[in-house]
Amino acid sequence: MVTWTTKNGVEISQILARRCNCYVVRHRGRFLLVDTSRRTERENLTQALDSLGITRLSLLVLTHCHFDHTETAASFCPAAGCG
């Protein structure tokens, strides 16, 4: 996992880096998940979120509708308060 912090204090972590890059953006106690990857990566994504102590998402962003970016989005909706 690669993490960097912007000069404004926004922390960005690349939590998956295979076919789909998935990121968590953390700022002021809120968490934004960018893309959710494929079904085969769901467990890895969940473990990465757990390792960062993230149990609730403020926002879920899907960059585009290809299956390798959105296939597991529905399973993260409860954590993001959607659907």
RAHUWO-V901106 format. One record per pair of residues at least 24 apart in sequence whose ideal C-beta (glycine too) atoms are under 8 Angstrom apart, sorted by the first residue. I is the first residue (numbers start at 1). J is the second residue. D is the distance in Angstrom with one decimal. If there is no record, write none. Layout:
# RAHUWO-V901106
I | J | D
I | J | D
This chain:
# RAHUWO-V901106
1 | 48 | 6.4
1 | 51 | 7.6
13 | 48 | 7.9
13 | 52 | 6.5
15 | 45 | 6.6
15 | 48 | 3.8
15 | 49 | 7.1
15 | 52 | 7.5
16 | 41 | 5.9
16 | 44 | 6.3
16 | 45 | 5.9
16 | 48 | 6.8
19 | 68 | 4.9
20 | 68 | 4.7
20 | 69 | 5.1
22 | 48 | 7.9
24 | 48 | 7.9
24 | 49 | 7.1
24 | 52 | 6.4
24 | 54 | 6.6
26 | 52 | 7.8
30 | 58 | 3.9
30 | 59 | 7.7
31 | 56 | 7.1
31 | 57 | 5.2
31 | 58 | 5.5
31 | 59 | 7.9
32 | 57 | 7.1
32 | 58 | 6.0
32 | 59 | 4.5
32 | 60 | 7.6
32 | 61 | 6.3
33 | 57 | 5.2
33 | 59 | 7.4
33 | 60 | 5.2
33 | 61 | 7.1
33 | 76 | 6.4
33 | 80 | 7.0
34 | 61 | 4.9
34 | 63 | 6.6
35 | 61 | 7.4
35 | 62 | 6.1
35 | 63 | 5.7
35 | 69 | 4.5
35 | 70 | 7.4
36 | 60 | 7.3
36 | 62 | 7.2
36 | 69 | 7.1
36 | 70 | 6.3
36 | 71 | 7.0
36 | 72 | 4.5
36 | 73 | 4.7
36 | 75 | 7.7
36 | 76 | 5.6
37 | 68 | 6.6
37 | 69 | 6.9
37 | 71 | 6.9
37 | 72 | 6.3
38 | 67 | 6.8
38 | 68 | 5.3
38 | 71 | 4.8
38 | 72 | 7.0
39 | 71 | 5.1
39 | 72 | 5.7
41 | 72 | 7.3
42 | 72 | 4.5
42 | 75 | 6.3
45 | 72 | 7.0
49 | 79 | 7.9
54 | 79 | 8.0
55 | 79 | 7.0
56 | 81 | 7.8
57 | 81 | 7.5
